[in-house]
Every structure is written in C-alpha cells, then in structure tokens.
C-alpha cells in the first residue's frame, strides 16, 4: 500500500471532488483511506504541515454535510496522532451509509419494475381493445422509464407487431438491435415487420446480420432460401436450404426448398444429396463409332 505523502494528498483531493459531486459515500471512503495511509506513513516537515491543513479542511467539509453531525460525536475533528481512530469511525459510517443506500436502491428498483409492468400490461390492454394511440403513449412512457432494461424494446415491438402495427413495431425492434446487438430477440420480429411493410431488401439485410452474429438458424435461413427462390437465384436458395437442413435435418420446408433448387440447378431434385452432383448442362460425352 502506497503511504507516500503524494498518495495521501491524492485521496484527500478525491474526497473533496466526490463531495462536490454530491457523492457522500465515495467522499467518506476516500477520506477514511487518506487517514489510514497518513497513520501508516512517514510524512514529516513541510509535507506533514501541508497534509494536516488539507486534512483539517476535508474533515470540516465532511462534517458540514446534512445528517453527519448525528453520526459523529460532538466536536469530531481531525487531530494529529488520532488519524487511525478517525479513519475507523469514518469508514464505519461509510459502511452504514452504503447499507442504507443499497436498501434504498433495491426499493427504488422494485417500484420502478412494478410501474414498468403496469405500463406494459395497460398498453397491451389498450391494444386488445383497439386503442393503439393510448397503447403507444403507455409504451413510450415505459421506454422512457426503463429504456436500459434488457429486452424491453424487443418486447414492446413484438406486442405492436402482433397487433398489426408494423411501422411502430419496427422502430422499437430496430432500437433493441442498436442498443443490444447481441440480443437475438429483436431480429426475427423485425424481419417479419419489414416483410409486412413490403421492405424485403431490408428484411434480408437484417437476416444476414443475424446470421453473421449468431450462426445458422432454421427460420432465418428459410427466409433467405424463399427469397432466393422468388428471385430465381437457385444457388443461394440451395445454400440456405442446406443450412436449414444442417440445423434440422427433418425440416419439411427445408427439404422442399432444397429439392426445388436442386431441380433447377442439376435437373434432379435429389442431386444435391449426392457427394458430387452434376449440373444439368453437363452432358455425357458422345462417342461415335465408325
């Protein structure tokens, strides 16, 4: 542990900085540590005089904070030679304050989640009753209240999507991906929203982004395979259909799409299953005997 005068002064400075930021807990901890280091160190001469002045001022500022007068005995102040005793007292108060703040934080969190649940359930009720404007207000309030809650935007977006409000749903789902790209919940419903809005290219971009991040997916590779068939891009269709079958070898849709693509590429719906399938334009060499 560095007990140098320089380090003691730095911790005193931190204590004052945290006090200016209204962070009493961190201020107490920094001051308690500074006192502990001072008691263990060897500051002498001018350096000790400077530190004593800084410490007296830091303790006085701490004592001016509301509520601390009751925690410290009357007249508590910095006294040279009593650094360790004061450090113990300050750190004990810091630990008690941390416990109180922890309980208050948990209670605040509980109330916040209860309010969030109420907003979401009320919004869903408005959707069920055909009142999208009211649902939007409630969902917007939920996002403002707990926007950093994991999966919240995906949940709100999915609820709007299932109610048929695809444009509004897409905004929430896109926000979920922006805030948490490693959360897979936002991708499939966003693909569905874009498909429903006629934005097939956007939908495929999202599918490919999800596949790059999470690897093969039966639902997402099926989506690409179907899109490729519509464009008559037989090679892409077959590649994605085969990716589906790697995930689920019994997928009836995967088998169907692979067979269609194989028929167009090889002239045989089962050719893709062979180790070395031949394309349909590959013909046997014709030999003429004279």
Secondary structure, 3 states (H helix, E strand, C coil): CCCCHHHHHHHHHHHHHHHHCCCHHHHHHHHHHHHHHHHHCCCCHHHHHHHHHHHHHHHHHHHCCCCHHHHCCCCCCCCCCCHHHHHHHHHHHHHHHHHHHHHHHHHHHHHHHHHHHHHHHHHHHHHHCCCHHHHHHHHHHHHHHHCCCCCHHHHHHHHHHHCCCHHHHHHHHHHHHHHCCCCCHHHHHHHHHHHHCCCHHHHHHHHHHHHHHHCCCHHHHHHHHHHHHHCCCHHHHHHHHHHHHHHCCCCHHHHHHHHHHHHHHHCCCCHHHCCCCCCCCCCCCCCCCC
